[in-house]
Amino acid sequence: MAQPSSHVTAPLKDELDIVIPTIRNLDFLEQWRPFFQPYHLIIVQDGDPSKNILVPDGFDCELYNRNDVNRVLGPKSSCISFKDSACRCFGFLVSKKKYIFTIDDDCFVGKNPSGKEINALAQHIQNLLTPSTPFFFNTLYDPFREGVDFVRGYPFSLRGGVPTAISHGLWLNIPDYDAPTQLVKPLERNTRYVDAVLTIPKGTLFPMCGMNLAFDRELIGPAMYFGLMGDGQPIGRYDDMWAGWCAKNLTAISCANSHLIDKIEETETHDGIQWQGEQSIREFEEGIQGHILAGRHHPILPICCPSKRCTTLQQCYLELSKLVKEKLSPVDPYFNKLGDAMVTWIEAWDLLNSPAQEAAAPVDGVKKN
Amino acid sequence: MAQPSSHVTAPLKDELDIVIPTIRNLDFLEQWRPFFQPYHLIIVQDGDPSKNILVPDGFDCELYNRNDVNRVLGPKSSCISFKDSACRCFGFLVSKKKYIFTIDDDCFVGKNPSGKEINALAQHIQNLLTPSTPFFFNTLYDPFREGVDFVRGYPFSLRGGVPTAISHGLWLNIPDYDAPTQLVKPLERNTRYVDAVLTIPKGTLFPMCGMNLAFDRELIGPAMYFGLMGDGQPIGRYDDMWAGWCAKNLTAISCANSHLIDKIEETETHDGIQWQGEQSIREFEEGIQGHILAGRHHPILPICCPSKRCTTLQQCYLELSKLVKEKLSPVDPYFNKLGDAMVTWIEAWDLLNSPAQEAAAPVDGVKKN
């Protein structure tokens, strides 16, 4: 029997949720309609829960506001940030799908140099379904792209690659600069579309942005915690960075811990969308603070290698949380709070993702549309 | 006083040699004339030394054939391969310049998507004169390109980068596949021009190709030995790979050995030229053999970390030669010969590059034109 056409145009339709954190009406979805409409959307409403968020007609979505977060997680809701896009990771918790795509509500569809609209989600899905090659650099970039292969000298034993855990999208227009760089270069725009997908090698940290990001929730979900940011916290705009460093740090040890080698793997990166966001003064101040802290913990993170007794990603992450408290709290007491929140996050993950929970009724947000 | 125009169109004119290994007349230079003519060329004639190699008029070049190699190096000439493009590294030895650009004689000028001819040499020079960023991945790629910077989350302390040792060029048309892949995909062509320069991170090996390559001879020259290949050797087509793995292996330890941090650094890679070469049956057989050996030594190379008592690149390289003999000769006795040749190479390097030698009359090949 021929496949229904929806399978052709919407791969992984029943295995992927789109998570969107927002404080406003989701008019931006109109532009994405041809690409997103077949998928299920999880909206995480940040800020005032009494505000009504409007979603364009025809999208299949559920919405969680702060009251829902508190209802679902009880005291464990303390690990979910408030007034910061870090709250998006609540959507990762309540999803029951294998894959997540998350996008900010000020992102629009980009075009390639021929003027054709880019289906960023389709590219993410392709990345997640093809292997990464983190152990050796291929000078023609992604060897799994049509018309490309491994070059002479690439070890045959490494050509199978490893499962891709994260697909990190880039974008055109406003570059993702930190606050000081943005102040110094307010008019700089990214107009160069780089038509390449490449693996960030093993052991190399990178600044992961949560604005246009997809991942395999079964492989790396428990490490995709966006930390404590925003309301009541000393830093902001580091939620995605933190998650990226933790996730990459855990993938970096996948060789050493062979029991994890088929569980957590590497990261691919590609171009795709267009960002039109702006930055507030508060974001600027928090960003500066984040940078100062970041400068201190970068040298520490790569040495946080969970021991071989960890047999699940959750156990690795809990071990990482201990190291964060032990090594980073002397830098700033904030890291004590963050380490505790990492533990709470894993408790929340297990609460909502245990086999028993999955057999029970699903967690519900407000069904929209 | 205004700079003469030659400085604008030919940067590093007096500090860079172009090294070309060849067995034929150098008609290919006609196409490169606008870009190469201001520079000095070192031709290394491979194979029959009685054959007369013709160079187009107007190029400033000197030519060395096998008789010249024997005359200049005496018994140490055993380290220079015969009937293999690995002989190009003799040109690196006799050069007195700070920078080397080396190119194969079957490479032609490529065009960017707008149809404009690409000055690959100018791009190499720009790469060599701007820092690399091997310690952290920048998701907008080269942060030193005009209109690009480091993204949010990139540690400020790492934004200075480190000196670039190697600029690794790519090319369009025939991809650099190993022999089996080329047999399986004889018609595959690389038509995608990727407009990006990026640093291959610290600790990541890559397949370095000698066909379109530039490097800082003062920083990394002694490690750019292309090994024993071709006539009388069991393998071929691995000369450039070997040099790349050794060079990258030594750069990978530049952090650990702080005395080398300003001496040997990382690698940049970019697109640029067009290759029209073909592969013979002999190359195929040697390539296969090389691949089998390569598969064995890849896991060993990254652990070859010279100790802190090495204070020069030459000393590091000699220590590497010992490890090659010790760790790799059980894989194949060829590595005993190769380890010895690495020692001879360093002796030859010091012979021709000692301060005393530099004060003496330069080594001469046959002056052409």
Contacts between the chains, C-beta under 8 A, distances in Angstrom:
chain1	res1	chain2	res2	distance
A	113	B	113	7.4
A	136	B	204	7.2
A	136	B	205	5.7
A	136	B	206	7.0
A	136	B	207	7.9
A	136	B	298	7.5
A	137	B	200	5.1
A	137	B	204	5.2
A	137	B	205	7.1
A	137	B	206	3.8
A	137	B	207	7.8
A	138	B	206	7.9
A	138	B	207	7.7
A	139	B	168	7.0
A	139	B	170	5.9
A	139	B	176	7.5
A	139	B	206	6.2
A	139	B	207	6.1
A	139	B	209	7.2
A	139	B	269	6.0
A	140	B	170	7.3
A	140	B	175	6.2
A	140	B	176	7.9
A	140	B	190	6.7
A	141	B	194	6.8
A	147	B	188	6.3
A	147	B	189	7.9
A	147	B	190	7.7
A	147	B	191	7.8
A	147	B	192	7.7
A	148	B	175	7.7
A	148	B	190	7.6
A	148	B	192	8.0
A	149	B	175	7.0
A	149	B	177	6.1
A	149	B	181	5.5
A	149	B	185	6.6
A	149	B	188	7.1
A	150	B	177	7.8
A	150	B	178	7.9
A	150	B	181	7.0
A	151	B	175	6.7
A	151	B	176	4.7
A	151	B	177	6.4
A	151	B	178	7.6
A	151	B	207	5.2
A	151	B	209	7.5
A	152	B	176	5.0
A	152	B	177	5.9
A	152	B	178	4.2
A	152	B	181	7.8
A	152	B	207	6.1
A	152	B	209	7.4
A	152	B	237	6.9
A	152	B	241	7.4
A	152	B	287	7.2
A	153	B	178	7.1
A	153	B	207	3.2
A	153	B	208	7.7
A	153	B	209	7.9
A	153	B	238	7.3
A	153	B	241	4.1
A	153	B	244	7.8
A	153	B	294	6.6
A	154	B	178	7.7
A	154	B	207	5.5
A	155	B	294	6.4
A	155	B	295	5.3
A	155	B	298	4.9
A	156	B	291	6.5
A	156	B	295	6.0
A	157	B	295	5.6
A	157	B	298	7.9
A	158	B	298	7.9
A	168	B	139	7.0
A	170	B	139	5.9
A	170	B	140	7.3
A	175	B	140	6.2
A	175	B	148	7.7
A	175	B	149	7.1
A	175	B	151	6.7
A	176	B	139	7.5
A	176	B	140	7.9
A	176	B	151	4.7
A	176	B	152	5.0
A	177	B	149	6.1
A	177	B	150	7.8
A	177	B	151	6.3
A	177	B	152	5.9
A	178	B	150	7.9
A	178	B	151	7.6
A	178	B	152	4.2
A	178	B	153	7.1
A	178	B	154	7.7
A	181	B	149	5.5
A	181	B	150	7.0
A	181	B	152	7.8
A	185	B	149	6.6
A	188	B	147	6.3
A	188	B	149	7.1
A	189	B	147	7.9
A	190	B	140	6.7
A	190	B	147	7.8
A	190	B	148	7.6
A	191	B	147	7.9
A	192	B	147	7.7
A	192	B	148	8.0
A	192	B	195	6.4
A	194	B	141	6.8
A	194	B	194	6.6
A	194	B	195	6.5
A	194	B	196	5.0
A	195	B	192	6.4
A	195	B	194	6.5
A	196	B	194	4.9
A	196	B	196	6.5
A	200	B	137	5.1
A	200	B	201	7.8
A	201	B	200	7.8
A	201	B	201	5.3
A	201	B	203	7.5
A	201	B	204	4.1
A	202	B	203	8.0
A	202	B	204	7.5
A	203	B	201	7.5
A	203	B	203	5.4
A	203	B	204	7.7
A	204	B	136	7.2
A	204	B	137	5.2
A	204	B	201	4.1
A	204	B	202	7.5
A	204	B	203	7.7
A	204	B	204	7.0
A	205	B	136	5.7
A	205	B	137	7.1
A	206	B	136	7.0
A	206	B	137	3.8
A	206	B	138	7.9
A	206	B	139	6.2
A	207	B	136	7.9
A	207	B	137	7.8
A	207	B	138	7.7
A	207	B	139	6.1
A	207	B	151	5.2
A	207	B	152	6.1
A	207	B	153	3.2
A	207	B	154	5.5
A	208	B	153	7.7
A	209	B	139	7.2
A	209	B	151	7.6
A	209	B	152	7.4
A	209	B	153	7.9
A	237	B	152	6.9
A	238	B	153	7.3
A	241	B	152	7.4
A	241	B	153	4.1
A	244	B	153	7.7
A	269	B	139	5.9
A	287	B	152	7.2
A	291	B	156	6.6
A	294	B	153	6.5
A	294	B	155	6.5
A	295	B	155	5.4
A	295	B	156	6.0
A	295	B	157	5.6
A	298	B	136	7.5
A	298	B	155	4.9
A	298	B	157	8.0
A	298	B	158	7.9
